[in-house]
Amino acid sequence: MSTAGSTFDTTLAVYTGTSVSGLSLIAANDDTVGLTSEVTFSASAGTTYQIAIDGYNGSSGHIQLQLSGDAVMPPANDQFANRILLQSELARTGGNNAYATKEAGEPSHAGDAGGHSVWWSWTAPSSEPVIVTTVHSTFDTLLGIYTGNSVGSLTLIAQNDDAIVLSSVVMFQAVAGTTYQIAVDGYDGASGEILLTVGPSRLMRPVNDSFAHRLPIGRSADSVLGENYFATREVGEPEHAGGPGAKSLWWTWTARATGPVTVDTHGSDFDTLLAVYAGNVVDNLILISDDNDSPFDQTSQLIFNATAGITYHFAVDGYLGAAGTVWLNVRGTVPAAPSNDMFANRAPLSGLSVSVIGSSESATREAGEPLHGNQHGSGSVWWTWTAPATGLMRLTTDGSTFDTLLGVYTGNSLGGLVSIAQDDDGGDGLNSAVTFAATAGTTYQIAVDGYGTDYGQIRLNLAPLAPLRLLRPQRLANGTCRIWVASTDGTTLEPARAAHVEVYACDSLGGTANWTRLNPGFSFLNGMLYMDDAAASAIPARFYRLRETQ
């Protein structure tokens, strides 16, 4: 609000109140722009403000009053009646409580008056322990869980102010079918961005919470990220680094070379405990090395001598149950290049079904080598395989620990290779997969690379595809016959399999049967291929047969 443009030395004041003797000052100013005045204040919707303009030392003249502002709306779920419904079993949602208000009759969440609450609603799908958290919100939150259908008659189930630093966490026993009302407010009126997570405790635990589900680290030197907010401690699990902890995460790592290894949690944002073990059972592990606080801060660091081929297990916990973001950094001795790094030294595969383990760590690319998966990589390894039989083959890198590239070729020299199949991310996640028609006696060269500069442990899987079969044709309402093709072993078909399938039809059986191939044009649904034969609508009976091509 400003008097800029007025012709005299102004004073400006803003008040609330309904009588001149009962005014409350909100803002006031004498000279801001020359001899005119300007004030800035936060207005509340529905509030009436009284504005007074006077002349400094009795001066007078023409007044120009300018008012401008940024109109703000409260969040959509500001009121209990407008709470947002969370529909999934494990729900994560964002929000903001800036400009939110507090209703008449609304309780003080977690024992603090707050002042900027927002509301959600969630119905428990089953009876079990449930966790609700505001971890990763940007302000000091208050959290309240209630049952009830009106803001003035709520029953408190659980509440919390600061469970993890300034974030709130509650855990309670949910009852299937019960709807819970969730309020998030700010301590002492604080506001900001909200991250709300609601769900059964079994779904909130990190995937590598238990020793049995430790995550692999596929490189000699690597950094991995995790969070231990809702991690637990197992029965029989040792106390790591001699400190009392209760929120451990697990990783596993196999040394690719003999030599010293440095492991640390630098970059983690809490007081960590770190331990390295050997062994296969959580209650009978052999301690290799451990550390509580490194020389630098409350993170941990240790060095141990690793033996090539030995698998080690890393545990990271929080001192006295501390929790936060975990950075685990491993720096081991870098191994020599793999024995099958070069095309000339490709490793042999034998048999119709093969699964082998390898690594692309320290691998290189040769001059004149093609782009595997039609993408740029930095370090390939090679295998060679001679087909013992003719048929469709499925080759994947599923189970590898990095973003793979896959190429299949024929030819006996790097410069004379003929591409048979290529793929980047056709397998599980970032792994690769190809289907190709193998001919008995033909030798195929197989290359695995890493996308960009990626590398790690490789699992290469080769197996014949199960034969296909026709299901009973489906007569649609318009008379068209829908022809379904499925795998004989019930596995999901890849859409690319359609390129190797032909369907034939005829109108009678016997010596005069005339089989005609239907025009190709498969669709893909529910793991099966199908095509529609519109010509069947004018034919009482029609017969079909399937042919797989190489």
C-alpha positions in Angstrom: 0.0 0.0 0.0 1.5 3.3 -1.1 0.8 7.1 -1.3 3.1 7.5 -4.2 1.8 10.4 -6.5 0.5 12.4 -3.5 1.5 16.1 -3.5 2.6 16.4 0.1 4.6 14.7 2.8 2.3 11.9 3.9 2.1 9.5 6.8 0.4 6.2 6.4 -1.0 3.7 8.9 -3.1 0.5 8.7 -5.2 -0.8 11.6 -7.8 -3.3 12.6 -10.7 -2.5 14.8 -14.2 -1.0 14.7 -13.7 2.1 16.9 -11.1 4.8 16.8 -10.2 4.1 20.4 -9.9 0.4 19.9 -7.6 0.2 16.9 -4.7 -2.3 16.6 -1.7 -1.1 14.6 -0.8 -3.4 11.7 1.8 -1.3 9.8 2.9 2.4 9.5 5.3 4.5 7.6 6.4 8.1 7.0 8.8 8.5 4.1 9.7 5.6 1.7 9.4 7.0 -1.8 10.5 10.7 -1.5 8.1 12.2 1.0 5.4 9.7 0.3 4.7 6.5 2.3 4.5 2.8 1.7 3.7 -0.3 3.9 3.7 -4.0 3.3 1.7 -6.4 5.4 0.1 -9.9 5.3 -3.6 -9.7 4.9 -6.0 -12.4 6.0 -9.1 -13.3 4.0 -12.3 -11.8 5.5 -10.5 -9.3 7.7 -11.4 -5.6 7.5 -8.5 -3.1 7.6 -8.8 0.6 8.5 -6.4 2.9 6.6 -5.4 6.4 7.8 -3.4 9.0 5.8 -2.2 12.2 7.4 0.3 15.0 6.6 3.6 15.2 8.3 3.8 18.2 10.6 0.3 19.2 9.5 1.1 19.4 5.7 -1.8 18.8 3.3 -2.6 18.3 -0.4 -3.9 15.9 -3.0 -3.8 12.2 -1.9 -3.3 9.2 -4.2 -3.6 5.8 -2.5 -2.4 2.7 -4.3 -3.2 -0.8 -3.1 -1.8 -4.0 -4.6 -1.2 -7.5 -3.4 -0.8 -11.2 -4.2 -4.0 -12.9 -3.6 -3.3 -16.4 -2.0 -5.7 -19.3 -1.7 -5.5 -21.8 1.1 -4.7 -25.4 0.2 -7.6 -27.5 -1.2 -7.5 -29.7 1.9 -7.3 -26.9 4.4 -10.7 -27.8 6.0 -11.5 -31.2 7.5 -14.5 -31.4 5.3 -12.3 -31.2 2.2 -9.7 -33.7 3.3 -8.0 -35.6 0.4 -8.6 -39.3 0.1 -5.6 -41.6 -0.1 -6.6 -44.7 -2.0 -3.5 -47.0 -2.2 -2.3 -49.4 0.4 1.1 -47.6 0.5 0.3 -43.9 -0.3 2.9 -41.2 -0.8 1.7 -37.7 -1.5 2.9 -34.1 -1.5 1.3 -31.0 -0.2 1.8 -27.6 1.3 0.3 -25.9 4.4 1.2 -22.3 3.5 -1.8 -20.2 4.0 -3.7 -23.0 5.6 -5.9 -22.2 8.7 -7.1 -23.9 11.8 -10.9 -24.5 12.2 -13.0 -23.8 15.2 -13.1 -26.9 17.4 -10.0 -28.4 15.8 -7.7 -30.2 18.2 -4.1 -29.1 18.8 -2.1 -31.8 17.0 0.8 -33.4 18.9 0.1 -30.9 21.8 1.0 -27.7 19.9 -1.3 -25.0 18.8 0.1 -25.0 15.3 -2.1 -22.9 13.1 -1.7 -24.2 9.5 -3.2 -27.7 9.3 -4.2 -29.7 6.2 -6.1 -33.0 6.1 -6.0 -36.4 4.4 -8.1 -39.5 4.8 -7.0 -43.2 4.5 -8.9 -46.5 5.0 -6.9 -49.5 6.2 -7.2 -52.4 3.8 -6.1 -54.9 6.5 -5.6 -55.2 10.3 -1.9 -54.7 10.9 0.7 -52.1 12.2 0.7 -48.9 10.1 3.3 -46.1 9.9 2.5 -42.5 9.0 5.4 -40.2 8.4 6.3 -36.6 7.3 10.0 -37.5 6.7 11.5 -35.2 4.0 9.0 -32.4 4.6 10.7 -29.0 4.7 9.6 -27.7 8.1 8.9 -28.7 11.7 5.8 -30.8 11.4 3.0 -31.9 13.8 1.1 -35.1 13.0 -2.2 -36.3 14.3 -4.2 -39.5 13.4 -7.9 -39.6 14.3 -11.1 -41.5 13.7 -14.4 -39.6 13.4 -16.4 -37.8 10.8 -16.5 -34.2 12.1 -13.7 -32.0 13.3 -15.3 -31.4 16.6 -15.8 -35.1 17.5 -12.5 -36.7 16.6 -10.9 -39.6 18.6 -7.1 -39.4 18.8 -5.3 -42.6 17.7 -1.7 -41.4 17.6 0.3 -38.1 17.4 3.9 -36.9 17.2 6.0 -33.8 16.9 9.7 -34.6 16.4 10.5 -38.3 15.8 13.3 -37.9 13.3 14.9 -34.5 13.6 11.9 -32.1 12.9 9.8 -34.7 11.0 7.0 -36.6 12.6 6.4 -40.4 12.7 3.6 -42.5 14.3 2.9 -46.2 14.3 -0.4 -47.7 15.3 -2.4 -50.9 15.0 -4.9 -50.3 12.1 -8.2 -52.1 11.9 -9.3 -53.3 8.5 -12.0 -51.1 7.0 -11.5 -48.3 9.4 -11.0 -44.8 8.0 -8.4 -42.7 9.6 -8.2 -38.9 9.4 -4.7 -37.5 9.1 -3.7 -33.9 10.0 -0.4 -32.3 9.3 0.3 -28.9 10.9 3.4 -26.8 11.6 5.0 -26.4 15.1 4.5 -22.9 16.3 2.7 -22.0 13.1 5.5 -23.2 10.7 4.7 -24.0 7.1 6.3 -25.4 4.0 6.4 -28.4 1.6 4.9 -31.7 3.0 5.8 -35.2 2.0 3.3 -37.6 3.6 3.7 -41.4 3.6 1.1 -43.8 4.9 1.1 -47.6 4.8 1.6 -50.9 6.5 5.0 -51.1 8.3 5.9 -54.2 6.2 5.9 -52.0 3.1 7.8 -49.1 4.7 10.8 -51.2 5.5 13.8 -50.8 3.1 14.3 -53.7 0.7 17.7 -54.5 2.3 16.6 -54.2 5.9 17.3 -57.9 6.5 20.6 -59.8 6.0 18.7 -62.3 3.7 17.8 -59.4 1.4 21.1 -57.6 1.3 21.7 -55.7 -2.0 24.6 -56.6 -4.2 27.4 -54.1 -5.1 28.7 -55.2 -8.5 31.8 -53.1 -8.8 35.2 -52.9 -7.1 34.7 -49.2 -6.5 31.2 -47.9 -6.1 28.9 -45.6 -4.0 25.3 -46.7 -3.1 22.5 -44.8 -1.5 19.8 -45.8 1.0 17.6 -44.7 3.9 17.3 -46.4 7.2 14.3 -44.5 8.6 12.1 -47.6 8.9 14.8 -50.3 9.1 14.8 -52.8 11.9 17.2 -55.1 13.7 16.9 -58.9 13.3 16.9 -61.5 15.9 20.5 -62.7 16.3 22.0 -59.7 14.5 25.3 -58.5 16.1 25.7 -55.0 17.5 27.7 -53.3 14.8 30.9 -51.4 15.8 30.0 -52.1 19.4 27.3 -49.4 19.4 23.7 -49.8 20.3 21.8 -49.5 17.0 18.4 -50.6 15.8 18.0 -49.6 12.1 20.5 -51.6 10.0 20.8 -51.9 6.2 22.8 -54.6 4.4 24.8 -54.9 1.3 27.0 -57.7 -0.1 30.2 -57.4 -2.2 32.6 -59.9 -3.8 36.2 -58.9 -4.1 37.4 -59.0 -7.7 41.0 -58.6 -6.7 43.2 -59.1 -3.6 44.2 -56.0 -1.8 43.2 -53.2 0.6 39.6 -52.0 0.5 38.3 -48.7 2.0 34.7 -48.6 3.1 33.1 -45.5 4.5 29.7 -43.8 5.0 30.9 -40.2 4.2 28.0 -38.2 2.9 25.5 -39.8 5.3 23.5 -37.3 7.3 23.5 -39.1 10.7 25.8 -40.8 13.2 26.5 -44.1 11.5 27.9 -47.5 12.6 29.7 -49.6 10.0 30.8 -53.2 10.0 32.2 -55.8 7.5 31.5 -59.5 7.9 32.0 -62.8 6.3 29.6 -65.7 6.6 26.2 -66.8 5.4 23.9 -66.6 8.5 23.1 -63.4 10.4 23.6 -65.0 13.9 26.9 -66.6 13.0 28.8 -63.9 11.1 32.6 -63.4 11.3 33.6 -59.8 12.0 36.3 -58.5 9.6 36.4 -54.9 10.6 34.1 -52.2 12.1 34.0 -48.5 12.9 31.8 -46.0 14.7 33.1 -42.5 14.1 35.7 -41.7 11.5 38.4 -39.1 12.2 36.4 -36.5 10.2 32.9 -36.5 11.6 30.1 -38.9 12.9 30.2 -41.0 9.8 32.3 -44.2 9.7 35.4 -45.4 7.8 37.4 -48.6 7.8 40.1 -50.4 5.8 40.5 -54.2 5.4 42.4 -56.5 3.2 40.1 -58.4 0.8 40.8 -61.7 -0.9 39.8 -62.1 -4.5 36.6 -64.2 -4.9 35.6 -63.8 -1.2 32.1 -62.3 -0.5 31.9 -59.7 2.2 28.8 -58.3 3.8 28.5 -54.6 4.8 26.1 -53.4 7.6 25.2 -49.7 8.2 23.3 -48.8 11.4 22.5 -45.7 13.3 24.1 -45.0 16.7 21.4 -45.1 19.3 18.9 -45.7 16.6 19.8 -42.6 14.5 18.3 -42.6 11.0 18.6 -40.7 7.8 20.2 -40.9 4.3 23.0 -43.5 3.9 25.9 -43.2 1.6 28.0 -46.3 1.4 31.3 -45.9 -0.5 33.5 -48.9 -1.4 36.9 -48.4 -2.9 38.6 -51.8 -3.6 41.6 -52.8 -5.7 40.6 -52.6 -9.4 41.0 -55.9 -11.1 42.8 -56.7 -14.4 40.7 -56.7 -17.5 38.4 -59.8 -17.9 39.9 -62.8 -19.7 37.2 -62.4 -22.4 37.7 -58.6 -22.9 39.0 -59.1 -26.5 37.0 -60.6 -29.3 39.9 -63.0 -30.0 39.6 -64.3 -26.4 35.9 -64.8 -26.3 34.7 -67.4 -23.8 33.0 -70.5 -25.1 29.4 -71.4 -24.2 28.0 -75.0 -24.7 24.6 -76.6 -24.5 21.1 -75.5 -25.5 20.4 -73.7 -22.2 23.2 -71.8 -20.5 23.6 -69.3 -17.6 27.0 -67.9 -16.8 28.4 -65.1 -14.6 31.0 -62.6 -15.7 32.1 -59.0 -15.3 32.7 -56.0 -17.5 34.8 -54.2 -14.9 38.1 -53.0 -16.4 36.9 -54.1 -19.8 37.7 -52.1 -22.9 36.6 -51.6 -26.5 38.6 -52.6 -29.5 39.3 -50.5 -32.6 36.6 -51.3 -35.2 34.2 -52.8 -32.7 30.5 -52.3 -33.5 28.1 -50.4 -31.2 26.3 -53.1 -29.2 22.6 -52.5 -28.7 23.1 -49.6 -31.1 24.3 -47.5 -28.2 27.7 -46.2 -27.1 29.4 -48.2 -24.4 32.9 -48.2 -22.9 33.9 -51.8 -22.1 32.6 -55.0 -23.7 33.2 -58.7 -23.0 32.7 -61.6 -25.5 31.3 -65.1 -25.6 30.9 -67.6 -28.5 28.2 -70.2 -28.9 27.6 -72.9 -31.6 23.9 -73.8 -31.8 23.4 -77.5 -31.2 19.9 -77.4 -32.7 17.7 -75.2 -34.9 15.1 -73.0 -33.2 14.2 -69.7 -31.6 16.5 -68.7 -28.7 16.1 -66.1 -26.0 19.2 -64.4 -24.7 19.1 -62.0 -21.7 21.3 -60.2 -19.2 18.6 -60.4 -16.5 20.2 -60.5 -13.1 23.1 -58.2 -14.1 23.9 -55.3 -11.8 24.2 -52.5 -14.3 22.7 -51.0 -17.5 23.7 -53.5 -20.2 24.0 -53.5 -24.0 23.7 -56.8 -25.9 24.7 -57.8 -29.4 24.6 -61.1 -31.2 26.6 -61.6 -34.4 28.0 -64.2 -36.9 31.4 -63.9 -38.3 35.0 -64.9 -37.2 36.7 -61.5 -37.2 35.8 -58.2 -35.5 35.7 -56.3 -38.7 33.6 -58.9 -40.5 30.7 -59.3 -38.0 27.1 -59.5 -39.2 24.5 -58.3 -36.7 21.8 -60.8 -35.9 20.1 -59.1 -32.9 20.7 -56.0 -30.8 19.1 -54.6 -27.6 19.6 -52.0 -24.9 16.7 -52.2 -22.3 14.5 -55.0 -23.4 15.0 -57.2 -20.4 14.2 -56.7 -16.7 14.8 -53.0 -15.7 17.9 -51.8 -17.5 19.0 -55.3 -18.6 18.9 -56.5 -22.2 17.1 -59.3 -24.0 16.9 -60.5 -27.6 15.2 -63.3 -29.5 16.9 -64.8 -32.5 16.5 -67.8 -34.9 19.4 -70.1 -34.3 20.6 -72.6 -37.0 22.2 -75.9 -35.9 25.9 -75.8 -36.4 26.1 -72.0 -36.8 28.5 -70.1 -34.4 27.2 -66.9 -32.8 29.4 -64.2 -31.2 27.8 -62.6 -28.1 28.9 -59.2 -26.8 27.8 -57.5 -23.5 28.7 -53.9 -22.9 27.6 -51.2 -20.5 25.5 -48.2 -21.5 27.7 -45.1 -21.5 30.4 -45.7 -18.9 28.4 -48.2 -16.8 29.9 -51.6 -15.9 29.4 -54.4 -13.3 28.6 -58.0 -12.8 27.0 -59.8 -15.7 24.6 -62.7 -15.7 24.1 -64.1 -19.3 21.1 -66.4 -19.8 20.5 -68.4 -23.0 17.6 -70.8 -23.5 15.3 -72.1 -26.3 11.8 -70.6 -26.5 9.0 -73.0 -25.7 6.9 -73.9 -28.8 3.6 -72.0 -29.5 0.1 -73.3 -29.6 -3.3 -72.1 -30.9 -6.0 -71.7 -28.4 -9.6 -72.4 -29.3 -10.8 -69.6 -31.7 -13.1 -67.0 -30.1 -16.2 -66.0 -32.2 -16.9 -62.3 -31.6 -20.4 -60.7 -31.7 -19.9 -59.6 -35.3 -19.0 -63.1 -36.5 -15.2 -62.4 -36.7 -13.0 -65.1 -35.3 -10.3 -64.0 -32.9 -7.3 -66.4 -33.0 -5.1 -66.6 -29.9 -1.5 -67.8 -29.8 0.1 -68.7 -26.5 3.3 -70.4 -25.2 3.0 -74.1 -24.5 4.7 -73.6 -21.1 2.4 -70.7 -20.1 5.1 -68.0 -20.1 4.4 -64.5 -21.3 5.2 -64.0 -25.0 7.3 -61.2 -26.2 5.6 -59.0 -28.9 8.6 -59.5 -31.2 7.7 -63.2 -31.3 5.0 -62.3 -33.8 7.6 -61.9 -36.5 8.2 -65.7 -36.4 4.5 -66.8 -36.5 2.3 -67.7 -39.4 -1.4 -68.7 -39.2 -3.2 -70.6 -42.0 -6.9 -71.1 -42.5 -9.1 -73.4 -44.5 -12.9 -74.1 -44.8 -12.8 -77.9 -44.9 -10.6 -80.7 -44.0 -9.5 -83.7 -46.0 -7.6 -84.4 -49.2 -8.9 -81.2 -50.9 -8.1 -78.9 -48.0 -6.7 -75.6 -49.2 -4.7 -73.8 -46.5 -4.4 -70.1 -47.0 -2.1 -67.9 -44.9 -3.8 -65.1 -43.1 -2.4 -61.6 -43.5 0.1 -61.0 -40.7 -1.1 -58.4 -38.2 -0.8 -59.7 -34.6 -1.8 -57.7 -31.5 -0.5 -58.3 -28.0 -2.7 -58.7 -24.9 -2.2 -60.5 -21.5 1.0 -62.1 -22.6 -0.5 -63.7 -25.7 -0.7 -62.8 -29.4 -4.0 -62.5 -31.3 -5.3 -61.6 -34.7 -8.9 -61.2 -36.0 -10.1 -63.2 -39.1 -13.0 -61.0 -40.4 -13.6 -63.4 -43.4 -14.8 -66.1 -40.9 -18.0 -64.1 -40.3 -19.4 -65.4 -43.6 -18.3 -69.0 -43.1 -20.1 -71.5 -40.7 -16.9 -73.4 -39.9 -13.3 -72.6 -40.3 -10.1 -74.4 -39.3 -6.7 -72.9 -38.3 -3.2 -74.1 -37.9 0.1 -72.5 -36.7 3.6 -72.5 -38.2 6.6 -71.1 -36.5 9.3 -69.7 -38.8 13.1 -69.3 -38.1 
